[in-house]
Each structure stands twice: as structure tokens, then as C-alpha cells.
Amino acid sequence: MMGRRSGAGLTILLLCAALLAGCTVPADSSEPRRSTSMAEADIAKTPGVTARIGRAYDGLTPYLSVNVEVTEAFTGDEATLLDHVLAQVWSQDEDAPEKYVTLGVSGPGRTAETTSAALASLGLGSLKYAGSAVSLIGADLVARYGEWPGSVPTVGQELVPGTPSPRELSDQPKP
């Protein structure tokens, strides 16, 4: 009796192995993966700005943590910068944002209040999180940047050194 069960078990095992061997996973035809380090490198193209993007946990709840350091070398508009940073963060597909994202901006004159004001001008609500960091709700980010992961943004003209911002251009007299 044992011999029949073993034989039947072996037959089933071999049949399953044969079926699995015939199955292949189709190649991923989506765009190449974009790492957090790639997004950080694109953010660092803006003079005076560096960022760290990574997974963090509040107890057992995962979230995405973004820390931006701004020096005196950055002379652009903070709201435009944060919009660019968040678009870069949203374009990486290494760490999912889950339900919320924390954004800490440090540097001269940067506080949770200045960050919240800049985000509000973009239509993004925020709550003070800890220190100078604020928390952004994932649904608000989806509304602004689309489903995660979003498309890869290019550096906006207003962030390129020596290029006037759209605000500066609108203040100049028309020829």
C-alpha cells in the first residue's frame, strides 16, 4: 500500500514540476525601474539642494521619508523646488509611499511652517510631523502627481542656474 501512495505522490510531484517548467513569467515590458538614488541625483542637480528618500516606520506602519537640505546656494522659489522634489520622489518605484509621506526641509530659514506654506501654494495640505518635518497624505499626492509611480520629471527652467523664474519673466516689461 505504501508503494502505491509513494508512486502516486511521485507522479503528482513530477506532473507539477513539468507543468511549472513549462510556465514562464513574461518579461517586464514596463519602463526601467527608477531607484531612490536616481531621484536623489536628479534633485541634487539643483544647486544648493540635496535629498534623502527612504522607507521609515511609525510603529508597524510604513511610510516614505523625504529629507531635503537647502543651502544658501539655492536662490529659487521654495514652492517650485518642493513641487520638483515631490515629483522626483513620486517618480521612483523603489520605495512605495504607502499612506503618507513625511517631508523635512532643513536649512537657513526653513521650518515646518515655511514648508507648509509652500506646499499650500501647490494645493497640498500638510500636518506638522516632528521637528521641521511635515506629513503629506498619499491621496493628495496622487491628486497632484498621478498614480504612483509617476513619470520622471525634468529639471524645470526655474531651477536651472542663471535662468529667470516664470515670476521674474512676468515682472519684466514686454518689448
PyMOL commands that set and color helices and strands:
alter all, ss='L'
color gray80, all
select helices_A, chain A and resi 2-22+36-43+78-91+112-121+138-145+157-159+166-171
alter helices_A, ss='H'
color red, helices_A
select strands_A, chain A and resi 49-58+61-70+100-106+127-130+133-137
alter strands_A, ss='S'
color yellow, strands_A
deselect
rebuild
show_as cartoon
